[in-house]
Amino acid sequence: MPGSAVATRRKSNVVYEGDIMYLAIDGDDGNVHSDGFVDEGLTVLGNANNLHGEGCLFKILPKLSYEAHKALRHATVVPGSEKHVLLTQQVKVEVEANASIVARIGTGAGQPVSLQAHGSSKSWFTFIPRYRHRVIGQPLTFQETVCLVRSKNHALYVHLSRSVNGHGEVNVHHKATDMKLVSYHSSRRATTTTTGLRFGKLYRLYHVEGKAFVALSANPSSEQAMTKPPYLRCIVPDSAYVDDVNMTVKSMFVLERSSNPLEGGDLVEFASPIRFRHLVTGRYLAVANEPPANETEVNVEHMQDKQRVLRLHSTTRQNAGTAFYLTPSGGDSQTVYRIETQAHGGVKYRLHNPNRPKPNRSGKATASGHVVATTDLSDQDVFHLVEVAEADVHDTHLLLSVTTHLRHHFNLQDALDRGNSVSFESMKIPLTALRLLLAFFGGQSAASIKPASTSNSTDHHHTQRQDKARQVKLIDTLFAMLRVVPANHLDMSQIAVNPRRRVIHRLHQLINTVLEHLLRENLANKHYITTRPVVSPTSPSSSATTYLDEIMHAIGSETGAKRVYCRAFENNVDLLERRVNMRLVAASFRRLQDKGVRAMGMLPFLATICSCHGRTIPANQELIARALYSIDPDVPFARYNLVVEVASCAATDRCFITNSMKSMALTIPQCMESHGIDWKPPGHEMAEQGA
């Protein structure tokens, strides 16, 4: 807990308010870890599994007071009365006191943290000494063994429990666990001149002359990451480099110390080596000890004689090729840096833009370019380190957390192989992650899950968040989850009524709702699922089947696949012009004939492909009209039975269709058949299918 006196001079190695640190388990190779997004629990993560300390940083803050707020909220007083005015004044004083505490911590004037015998109302947890040679009231130092006790109950300690599978869970227990405080970043005021850069912060490397950001592939496969070297991603034409349209996840790098990546703080000396760690993949930007494999990656005509060129790559190892040095260079209005390395024989290499574009296979507005390291120390190869905004950091960490949890905790295939039941409890983490995504993209409560609204007035378009989801491979992860059921030849209609597997149907509903939000008015995501081929885990080569084809095959499963398919075509000029033909329209009507009322969502799809941005498409309208009235030979029965079978009934009119009327509709044909009359009323197939 904080001491009572304000320190005028900060003591070395003493813990102060505002310090950022690790909680290391004494005698155990691990730190207290928390995801903070999907999983709110505390665990212990070994250093071997977390080399960068992700999710292990804690900040020491004094507890703020909210007693006046609670008293006003629970008081039964008349607004404007004397008691209400008094409580309101107390709340105002409390707000000002809390604001002064926050301001004091922000300026680096925090009080020292001392050892206490008992807790108080000013602290959540109290540090108590582990060994008797420490005296109560002495300042707490880093690397000291302490215990954490609850301030409201001195008999409960922060405790590490060991589970059967070897994972550690941090909880509150009557037995204490010894811990050490390991410093990451001090909150003290800077006493020396700094460079303005801070370790642990996220930056984007912007090449000033090339107008491009250094980027890395976000593919989770290590083999594909090794084959895709770093590249320069050009900014969108007629835009500033700081515009949101140029802020991609693939260009985010964490600035780390080369000597110790688990230590934060300010970059004081440029002579100190640094590393750039890619946030999405965790791989380091590195210089390989070999020239580029393709000579077209280097502009040889503009290279001087006897200049050597090395290619860039990414690696998970902290070797000499990952160590870089920043050399400041004067800019017009900002500081720019030359990024250099001396990893190979002491020769200085500088990151260089060879002005060679990569093949543009995806049809982007601008092609990406190559980036290499060369001994040609050109003054044009300077970079501006653009700090990532806090909101951008939060959104990226949330999407990375959700994607990681969905990949590692969706063990459906293992349960199916063993023949075990799949309960809601076993799928708790994937369900929580999907609900979090719905609240993230849809702006709604995670507890209230409803299909995305088709009204433009209620849409919440988060284009930047949608693009980030594609860049972190969240869309690929969701389709991989959907692929498990058809790969095992399971019937979704049977799964929906099976108590042992009903949660699978719920998972598919949530996944399709998330996909619907991701496709809403986002042409880049629509183009992605339309052209992205399905890659089998057993076969590295891609097939001709795309993600959009997989959605088409899932229509009729009552999981929302029809809405996703409709959303992909909505106002998508490319699909409406190239993919809509009689084959697609006939397939839609056949889906109606096969699935009956369960495929009624194909009717809104047929209405969607008739227009684009409010303008009609006569060619598509003619195709549907020919199929609807059975003019085309590919759909010979649509006019006579399909339209009647799937005709929707308003919810307000269903009360007039009594059970006796349904029974009569099913009984009369049987009586007439006994007299040799083969007649059935319109809609009998829908009634027989349980509609």
N, C-alpha and C positions, 0 to 999 in steps of 0.2 A: 504494500500500500504506500502511497506517497508520503513523504515526510512533511513535517509542519513548516519547516523553514525553506525559503527559496534560496537556492544556491547561486552565489554570485559568480563563481568560476566552476566550470565543470571538471569533476575529478576523473582521472583516467580509469577506464575499465569498470566504472560504476554504472548501474542500470538507472536510466532516467525515464520519465514519462515521455511517450512518443517514440521510444526506441523500437525498432523492428528486429525480431530475433526468431530463432528456432527453439523449440522445446524438445531437447534431446533426452532420450531415456538413458539414465545412467547404467552403464554395464551392458547396454544393448545397442547394436548398430542400426539405429533408426530414429526418426523424428516423428512427433505428433503431426498427423496429416488430416486434412479435411478438404473434400471436394467443394462444398459450399453451394452447389447448384442442384444436382440430382440427388446425391446422397448427403444428408445433413449430419451424419454421424462422424465421430472422431475415431481414427485408426492410427496405427503406427506403420510407417512405410520405411523400409530399409534403404540405406544410402545406395546400395547396389542397384535397386530398382528405381531410384529417383536421384539421378546424378545432378539435377539442376535445382532441386529443392522446390519443385512446383507444388503449391498447395500447403506448404509447411511454414509459411511466414505468419507470425503473429505480432501485433502491435500493442504495446502496453498503453492503455488509456485509463484515465480516472472515470469512475462511474458518475454519470450525470443524474441530477435529481429530478424526479417527476411526481413528487408527493402532492404538490399543489394542483397539478393537472388531474391526478386521480381524485382528489377531494372535490374539485369542481365538477367532474364528470359524474360522480356518484351522489352529489348533493341534490336534494329535492327543494330547490329554492325558486322563487319567482324572478325572472329576469328583470333587472332594474332595482331590486330590493337592496337593502343595506348589506345583507349577508352576501348577496351575489356580487356586489361591487367590491367587497372586501376580498372574496375569493379570486375575482378577476385580477385585482391588484397583486395578490400573491403569485398568481401565474405569471404575470408580467415580470416580477422580480426574479422568479425562477428562470424564466427564459433568458434574461440578461445575464444571470450568473452562469448558466450553461454556455452561453455564447462567449463569455470571457474565458472560460476554461478551454473551449475549443480554439479560440484565438491564441491563447498562451501556448498550447501544444503546437499550433501551426508555425509559430515564430521560433521554435526551438528552445523555449524558456521553461521546459518542463522541470518538475521537482524530482529530486532523487527518490528512488524506491528503496524502502528500508524493510528489514525483517520485523515482523510483528508477532506478538504472542496470541492475539485474538483478532478476529475480523471486526469490521465496523460497517456503518451504513454507507461509507464512501468507497467500498470496494466489492467486487464480485467474489474474487478469490484473494486469499492472503498468502504471501510467501512466508514459510516458516523454515528455520534452519534444520538441516538433517543431522549435523554433528554438534556435539556439545561445546566445541571450542569456539563456536560462533555465538555472539551475544545479541539478545534482542535489542533492536534499535540501530544496529550497525548497518551501513549502506550495503545494499545487495550488489555483488559483482558478477560479471560474466564468468562462465565455466564453473560456477559454484553449485554444489549439490544442494538442492532445496526440495521441499514438498509444497504442494498446493492444497489448501484447505478451504472449504466453503465458508463464506462470511456469516451466513445465516445458520449454519449447523457445523460446529467445530469438530464434530466426530466423522464427517464425511470428507474424503480426500479424492483427488484426481488419481485414478488407478488404471493400470494396464492389465487387462485380462487376456489370457491366451485361449483361443478356440481350438477345436479339434483339428482343423485343417492348418493350423500354424499361424493364422492371421491374428493380429492383435487388435483389440477393441479398447478404446479409451472411454472410461465411464467414471461414475462417482461411487466410491466404495468405502467401507470402514477401514480398509487397509491402504496405506499410502504407498506410492511408487516414487522412487528417487528420480529426480530430473535435473538437467543442467540447462542453463540459459546460454545459448550460442548466439553471439551478435551477428546480425546481417547488415544493418545500417543504423547509424546513430542519428539522433534528432538534433544534435548540437548545431549551432550556427557555424557557417563556414568561416574559418579564421584565415584561410589562405585563398588565393585567387584560383578559381576553378575554371574549367573549360565550358561549363554549361551543360555538359553531358553527364548522365548518371547511369551507373551500372544497374542492370535489372529492368531498365526502361525499354519500351518497344520503339523502334525506329524503322523508317523506310529509307533506303539508299537511293537517292535521286540523282541521276547523271544530268548535270546542268546542260551541257552542250547537246547531248543526245536526246534530251527531253523524255527520259524513260526511267523506270524504277527497276532495280535488281529484284528478280523474283525466282522462286523455286517451285517445282511441282509439289502439289499437296497430296499426291498419291500415297496411301499408307504402305504400299508394297515396297520393300527395300530394294528389290531387284529392279523395278521400274524407276525408282528414284535414282539409282545409280546410272541408269542409261539416259536419263534426262538431265543434262547439265544446267546450271543456272543460266538465266537469260535476261535480257533487257525488255521490259514490257513498256511499250510506248504509251504516252498519255493520249486521251481522246482528242482528235483535232478540234481546234477552236475552244479549248478549255484550259484552265489553269491547273498546274500540277497539284494544288491543294484542294481541288474540287472533289466532292464525294465520289464522283463517277470513276476517279482514278485511284481511289483508296481500296485496294484489294487485299485479301487475307494472305495471298501468296507472297506479298512483298514485305511482310512483317518480320523483323529480326530483333532478337533480344541482345542487347549489348552486355557482354560478360567479361570478367577479368580472365586473362589467360592463365594466371597463377592459381586462382581459386574461384570457380564459378559460383560458389555458395556465399560469396562476400559481395555486398552491395556498396553503396556510397558514390561519391562524386569522382569523376575522372579528373585528377589533378595534373598529372604529367603526361604529355604526349609520348614520352619515351617508353611508357609502359605498354606492353603488347596487350591486345584485346582480341576477342572473338565475336563473331556474329552467328547466333544460333537461330535457325528458322523456327518460328513459333509453332506452326502446324505439324511439322514432321519431327522436330527436335534435332535435325541434322545441322552440322556446321558448314558454313561457307568455307571452301578450302581451295588451294592451288595444287594441282597435280604435278607430278614430276615427269610430265610427258607433253609433247606438243598436241594441238588439236587433231582429232582424227580426220577431219575434213578441212582441206585447204581453203574452202570457200568461207570458212568462219573468220578468216583473217584477210584484211585488205592489204595484200602484199605490195600493191603499187605505191602505197603511201608509207610503207615501212622503210626505215633507213637500213643500210647495209650492216651486217653482223649483229642484228638485233634478234633476240630470241623470244619465242612466244610459248607460253604454257597455258593449257586449258584449265578451266575451273570445274569443280565438281562439288558434291556434298558428301559428308561422312559423319558417322556417329562417334568417331574417335577424336580425342583431343591431342592431335599430333602437331608437329611443327608447321605443317601446311595450313593449319587453321589460324595461326597467329598473324595478326595484321597490326600495322601502325598507322595512326592518323596524323597527318601533317596539315596544319591549317594553312589556308590560302586566302588572300584577300578577295572579298566579293563586293558587289555593288551595295547591297543592303543587308547581307547576311554572311555568316561564316561558312565557307565551304572547305572540304578536306580532300586531300589526296590519300587514297587507300593503298598502302604498299605492304610488301612482305619481303623478308630476307630468309626464307625457309630453305632454299636450295643453294648451298655453297656460299652463302653470304652475299649473293648477288641480289640487288634490289629489283623487284618486280612491282609493277603498278597495274591496278585494274584498268582495263583499256576497252574502249568502244571501237571495234573495227569497222563499224558502219556496214555490217553485212546482215541483211534481214533473214529470218528463218522462213521456211516454207509455210505459207498461210493456208492450212488445210481446213480450218474451221470457218472460214469466211468472215473473219473479224474486220472491223473498219481499218485497223492498222496492224501490220505484221510485227511480230516481236523480233528482236535482234540478238546477235551473239554477244557475249562478253568474255574476254580472255585476260590473262596477265602477261605483260610484256616488259622488256627492259628499255623500250622506247618511252622515256619519261616525258610524255607530252603534257604541257600545261593545260590542255583542253580536257584532260581526264580528271575532273574534279566532281565531288559528290556533295550534296547537301543532305544532312541527316535530319529527316522530317520526323518529329516526335508524334506518336500515335495518340489521338485524343482518348480521354478516359472513357467516354461512351463507346467508342470503337473497341477499346480493350475489353470492356465488360461484355459486349455482344459476342465478340470472338471467343472469349473464354467460355461463355455459356454454350455456344454451339459446339466447341471442341469437347466440352465435358459431356454433353448429351450424345454426341457421335461416338465418343470412346465408350461410354456406358452401354450404348445399344450394341456395339460390336462385341464387347466382352461378356455381357450378361444375358444376351439373347441365346440361351442354350436349348432352344426348342428341338433342334435336330438330335441332340444327345438324349433328350427325354423320349423322343419318338423311337430312337434306336433301342432304347432299353425297355420300351413299352410302359413307361411310368405315366401317371396322370400328371397333367399340367394344371396346376392350381394358380389362383390369383396371387397367392403369397410367393410362389416361386417366380412369378413374373412381375414382382413389385417394382423392381428398378426400371425395366422397360416401360411399364405403365406410367410410372412417375415421370420418366423422361419425355414420353410422348405428350402427356398433359402439360408439361412445362413448355414444350414447343408450341402447343396450341395457344397457351396464354402469351407466348412470346411473339407469335406471328399474328394471331387474331385479335389481340388486345382484350381477351375475355378471361374470365376466371378459370383457373385450371380445373376446378371442380365441376364446372358446367360445360359440357362438351356437346356442341350442336353442329350440324352441317353449316358450311360457310354460306352466308347470305348471298343471294343473287342481286340484291339491290345495291346500286352504286352509292346510294346515300349512306349506307351503313358499312361500306367497305373501309378497311384500314390498310392502306397500301404501304408496306414496308419494303421498298425496292432494295435498299441497301442490305437489309437483313436477309432477304430472299437470295440475293447474289452471294452473300457470305455462306449461306447454307449450301449452295452449289459448289463453292470453292473449297469448302472443308470436306467434300464428298459425303454430305449428309443424304443427298438424294440417292446416291449409290447404295448407302447403307440401308435405307428404307426399302428399296427394291430388293436387296438381298434378303431382307426379312420376309417380304411377301413371297419370295421364291421357294421357301421351304415347303409350304403346303402343296403346291402342284408338283414339286419334285418328288414328294412321297405319295402322289396319286391319291390324295385325300379329298373327300367331298365336303365342301364348306357347309352345305345345308345339314349334313349329319353332325358336323362339329358344333354347329350352333345349338343343337338340342342335347348334346352329350355333356353331362356335368363334369366329366373328367377332362374335357378339352374345350369347354366353352370360352375360356379366356383367350384362345387363339382367334376366335371370331371377333372378340372385342379388340384385340390388338390390331387386326386388319382394319377394323372400322376407324380406329385412331390414326393409323398410318395413312389411310386414304384421305382422311380429313386434313392431316398435315400437308400431304401432297397437293390437295386442293388449294390450300392457302399459299403454297409455294408457287403455284402456277398462275395465281390470279394477277392478270395484267402484267405479266413478266415474260416478255418474248424470249429473253435469253434462256430461262428455265424451260420454256416450251420447246425451244429449238434443241435444248440438251436432251430431253427425254425422247424427242422425235428421232434424233440421229445417233444417240448413244447405243452401241451394240451391247448385247448381253455377253459377258465373258464367263464361261464355265470354270469352276475351280479345278476341274480335272483336265481341262483343255485350255492352254494359254491363248489360243487363237480365238478371235471374236467371231460370233455367228451373225447371220443376217437378221436375226430377231432383235428388235429394239425394245426399249422400255415401254414405248407406246403400244407395241404389239402385245406385250404382257398385260397391260391394262385392259385391252380389248378382250383377251381370253378370260379375264376375271369377271367380266360383266355377267350378272345373274347370281353372284354369290352373296348378295345383300350386304356388302361391306362398303359401299360407296364408290366402287370402281367406275360406275356410270358417270358420277359427278366429276371425277378426275378426268375421264376421257372427254367429257363435254367441255371442261375447263381448258384442256389442251387445244381444242379447235376454236375456242371463243376469241374472236377478233384477231386470229392468226392468219394473216394474208397468205403466207407461204403454204400452210396446210390447206386452207380453203381453196386455193387455186390448183395445187398439185396433187393432193391426196383424195379429194372428193371426186368419186366417179361412181358409175353404176355398180361396180363391184363392192364398194364400201356401203352404199345404200342398200344393196341386196343383202349384204352380210348383217346389217342392222335389222332388217325385217326378219331375216332368218333367226336372229337372236331373239326377237319377239315371239316368233312361232315356237322356238324350242323352250324358252324359259317362261313364257306366258306373262302373268302379271308381275313376276319378279324382275322382268326386264323392261318394265314400263318406263324407266328412266331414259330409254333410247328415244322416246318421243321428244323430250326437250333437246336431246342431242340433234335430232333431225331438224328441229326448229332453229338451233344455233347455227348450223352450217348454211342456212338460207340467207344470212346477212353478215356484214362485217362493218363494225363501227356505225351501225344504223343505216347502212346502205345495202340494198338488196343485191343478191347475186342470182340473176335469172337462170344461169346455167344449172346451178345447184337446185334451184326451185323446180326446174323442169324435171330433173332426175327424180326428185322425191314424188312429184305428181305422177309421173309415169309408173313408179313403183306402187304408189298408194292406190291407184285405180287399175293396177294389174295390166297396164298397157305394155310394159316390158316383159318379155318371156322369162326373164330370170326371177321374177316375183309374181307367179301366176295366181296366188291365193290371198294376197293381201286385202283385196277389195271385199272378199266374202266373209272372212272370219277373223283376221288379225286385228282389224280396227275395233271390232266388237269385243273381242276377248280382253284387250288391254285398255278399254275405255275407262278413264278415271272417274271416280265418284266423289263428289265433295263431301267433306267430313260432316257438314250440316245436314246432308241428305241421307246419311247412312242409317239414321234412327228410324226412317220409314221402311227400311228393308228388314222386316222382322224374321225371326227364325222360321216361322210357319211359311212365309213366302219362299224362303230358301228351300225348305223341305218340299214344298209343292213343286218348285222348279226342278227338283231332282226326282220326284216321285212320278209325276205325270208322264214323262217319256218312257219310264219302265212299264206303266199301265198300257200306254198306247202301243208299245212294242209287243205286248202280249196279244194284241188284236191285229198284228201285222203292219202297224203304222210306224215307220221310222222317222220320228220327228223330235227335235230337241230345241228348247227355247234359246234365244240369243244369250250369250254369256254363260252357258252351262259349263264350259271348260274352266272358266275362271272360278265358278262356285265349287267345282270338283277339286280344284287345286288348293282350296282352303282360303280363298280371298274373302 
